[in-house]
Amino acid sequence: MKPRNIILFLAGYSVLLTPYASAFQPPVQAPERNVVVAPDPDYSPQGGFFGTISLSPIVRYQDLPMRMHLDPLIPEPVALQVLDSRLVPLWERMLREGTDAELVEVAVQSLARVAEMKLADIQPAEKSLQALAQNSENQRLRYAAGAALAIGDLQSSAPLLIKLAETGNDAQRLRIEPSLIRWKTAAAQELWKARLLDASTTIISFQLATEGLASVNHGESVEVLLSITADSGGTYPKRMAAARAAAILSSDRAFSAAEPLSRSNVQDRMLALALLNTEKPEALVKAATLCADSSDGVASVAWQQVFVGNSELLHNHLEIGRKHRDAQVRMTAAKTMRLWPNSDRAKWLQELLSDIHIEVRNVARTMLVLVSAEHPELKEQIVAQAAALLKPESADWQGVEQSLLVLAQLQATQFSATAFALLGHARDEVVVTAAWLIQLFPDDAIRSQVQTEIEQCEAKLSRREASTNDISLREMMLLQYAGLVRLKELQPIMEQQFSKSAPGSPEKRASALWALAVIHEKTVNEELAKKYEERIQDRNSMPPEAMPVRRSSVMALGLLRCRNSVPVLMEAYTIDPQDTRIPDTVRWVFPLLGQPMLPEIATAENGVGGWRITPVD
């Protein structure tokens, strides 16, 4: 069909569609919305931060949460994905009346994508999809329609999907059969049984068959599955699929079949673990014996399998597991120590903070923090052993960085001076994290040292020395300390950050302007307020002001208690995008200015596009 004809074809459909004003429908499941809580009228940032510090599973020093964003915590806005409600009816009609196979296939694929993204229920198109899947002479259309029915969770179409799966290739079956498996479709078991005995069955089709038979609890297949598992001349992926299904269908028979395999080669020992992956206590005990296997792969699977089934069985393996060559084993050992902690295991977890593998040391830190919360009697030891690692001359930067994070999460407030000594460390990971700890728990005793450090950082940035970005990160953290201890001597440096040409990152400038406002809090300094207002309103210059600076300036006006700035803030609330967090920050600030809290920002709705067939407006 020519492009012009496509446009005319679609234009003919648009007249029957709903009005555009009600064109969008919400997704099937809307995410929860976080709430911005109004501040105390006497709010004043000071002292240590004793709230919850949420860190990502893998901590990067560049992304540590800053104090100015922890208190207050303005949650990240949630955006909903919405679909034009005219689209599903349009595509359904295309299925019924379309004469161009390519356009009909596009409509079918669009319905499948909508179902996969859970943007809308495609049940209204079920009958049309079934008609295509059953009657179309075009094979691509038949299987595309079948995939849409499967992805759309339209279970009444199961008999039709079974027929399509019988003659389909691997790619087509992969789009259809997972739904039959999920639905536990008993009528498909004959299809799946036949594949087990057919030597020509591909690996993918065989795997689908074994999963299907396990889903319908087809116990009669166990004998065949175990014979395939034991066949040393068979294809390993097929043997593994058979072993997994046999373990689900009969834990007792799988346990017996695992014994000879557990004493054979590496592949057979992996198969034995698959057969032992049941809740049968004897199977877990047997699997635990493979935790000391000479193969790292076998040991890794054994550790993870036993940990899920009964972690207590790993006690006798911890001494080896914590030093194992395989990172997954070391991580599992760390998780086991958390469940069964004592003084020695707390020390072992501390040692894992220095692990060469980034995920191992982050898991170990997380486990130490959990142990401290769940076993208060061990907290003092954990704090002491973390503090003992904070040595400026240490080459173990991984252990130092993670120890700083442990102390922060455990709210150990007494290590600011120790952390300050680390600002000369060779690794930026240590330097920035140390500065982060300092601003979390500001200690006035290091006031003069921090002032000197900030002045030196600013001088280096001004000279454009190497690694200015990391110097900027360090100074960003320390400037927040300066605000919290009201370090007025640094006001000249802070005031210079109103200029977009000030050296360093926008985040560093934002920290300085926040700190300046903290120093002048509750003074209603109109002259200073005007400068903040200029930053907030700098939206259209080239380049416009950076969002971190604009958001920090909104907070600053609240700290100053500048009621005359309400119109500027109201403008920001009205026109600035929600994803900048500026509108929600304005909402939080308003009560500080004697104003009622503004209405909650409507959840942003992002229309999902990229469709090849759309209505003509």
Sequence and secondary structure as in RCSB ss.txt:
>XXXX:A:sequence
MKPRNIILFLAGYSVLLTPYASAFQPPVQAPERNVVVAPDPDYSPQGGFFGTISLSPIVRYQDLPMRMHLDPLIP
EPVALQVLDSRLVPLWERMLREGTDAELVEVAVQSLARVAEMKLADIQPAEKSLQALAQNSENQRLRYAAGAALA
IGDLQSSAPLLIKLAETGNDAQRLRIEPSLIRWKTAAAQELWKARLLDASTTIISFQLATEGLASVNHGESVEVL
LSITADSGGTYPKRMAAARAAAILSSDRAFSAAEPLSRSNVQDRMLALALLNTEKPEALVKAATLCADSSDGVAS
VAWQQVFVGNSELLHNHLEIGRKHRDAQVRMTAAKTMRLWPNSDRAKWLQELLSDIHIEVRNVARTMLVLVSAEH
PELKEQIVAQAAALLKPESADWQGVEQSLLVLAQLQATQFSATAFALLGHARDEVVVTAAWLIQLFPDDAIRSQV
QTEIEQCEAKLSRREASTNDISLREMMLLQYAGLVRLKELQPIMEQQFSKSAPGSPEKRASALWALAVIHEKTVN
EELAKKYEERIQDRNSMPPEAMPVRRSSVMALGLLRCRNSVPVLMEAYTIDPQDTRIPDTVRWVFPLLGQPMLPE
IATAENGVGGWRITPVD
>XXXX:A:secstr
  HHHHHHHHHHHHTTS  GGG EE  SS           TT    S   S     SS  GGG   HHHHSS   
   EEEEEETTHHHHHHHHHHH   HHHHHHHHHHHHHHHHTTSS  GGGHHHHHHHHHH S HHHHHHHHHHHH
HTT GGGHHHHHHHHHH  HHHHHHHHHHHHHTT GGGHHHHHHHHT TT  HHHHHHHHHHHHHTT GGGHHHH
HHHHH TTS HHHHHHHHHHHHHH HHHHHHHHHHHTTS HHHHHHHHHHT SS HHHHHHHHHGGG SSHHHHH
HHHHHHHHHHGGGGGGGHHHHTT SSHHHHHHHHHHHHHS  HHHHHHHHHHTT SSHHHHHHHHHHHHHHHHH 
GGGHHHHHHHHHTT  TT S HHHHHHHHHHHHHTT TT HHHHHGGGG S HHHHHHHHHHHHHS  GGGHHHH
HHHHHHHHHHHHTT TTHHHHHHHHHHHHHHHHHTT GGGHHHHHHTTSTTSSS HHHHHHHHHHHHHHTTTS  
HHHHHHHHHHHH  SSSS   HHHHHHHHHHHHHHT GGGHHHHHHHHHHS GGGTHHHHHHHHGGGGT      
   EEEE    SS    
